[in-house]
Amino acid sequence: LINRNLRRLIPSLAIRAGVIGLFFGAAHTPTWILVALTCCAGVIFTWVYEYYPNLLAIGVAHGFLGAMAYYLVLGIDPLVQWNAQPITF
């Protein structure tokens, strides 16, 4: 979403993708390995979105890669963590 707003300010796709990757990485700051992975993913997502502007596909890829990063890289099973928390209203 930031990509469209930065097109006028940063015409170069490579620089714009790097800036957006840094923003995307900063949004995932609890774990530094997660920041590095999401920074790289943000650059790739920006390049893909520039040529194929489909936010649904990017969202699905974000969810899938996020689940895999938690499970394979961080060693955390998101479903076990989610089921362990009681739901209170």
N, C-alpha and C positions, 0 to 999 in steps of 0.2 A: 504494500500500500504506500510505503514511503517512496518507492521507485517513481511513481507517477509525479509526485510532488517535487522530486529532485531533478527531473529531466531538464527543466529550464536552468537550474542553478549549476548542474554538473552535466554537461553534454556528453562527456566520455563515459561509455558504459563500463569500462574497466575500473575507473576511479569510483564511479557511482556504486558499482557492485561491492567494492572494498569498503566504502563508507557504510553501506547498508549491512554488510556482513558484520562490521564492528557494532552497529546498533543491535543487530539480532543476537550477537554474542553477549552484549552487555545486558540484554533482557533475561539471560539465563545465568546470572552470577552466583548462585549458591556453590557451585563446584567448578573449579578452574578447568578441569578436563572437559566439562560440559560447555563451558564458554568457548574453548578452542574448537570443539566439534561443531557447535552451532554457528560460530563465525564462518567456518568453511562452508557449512550448509547454507548460510545466508547468501554467500557469494554465488553459489551454484543456483539456489532458488531465484536469485535476481536475474541471472543469465537466462534461465529457463523461462521465467515469467516475461522477460522482455520479448521473446520470440513466440511464446505460446501463453498469452495472458488468461490462464485458467486458474482462478483462485481455489477452486474446489480440489483440483489435482495437487496443487501445492500444499493445501491443508491436509490431504490424505497422506502425502509423502512426509510431511512434518510429523504427523501422529505416528506413522509406522516407524520412521527413523528414530523418533524420540523414544518409543517403547523399546526398540532394539538397543539404543544407546544405554538406557537405564539397565536393561537386562544383561547385555553382553559386556559393556565397558565398566559400568559402575557396580555391577553385581547385585542390583536391586530389582526384585520382581514387583512391578507396579500393581499387579492384581492382588498379590499377597498383602502388600502395604495397604491397599484400599480396603480389602476385606477385613483387615485387622482393626480398622477404626469403626467404632459404633456410630451409627447414624442417629443423631439427636436433633430434635426440632424445637 
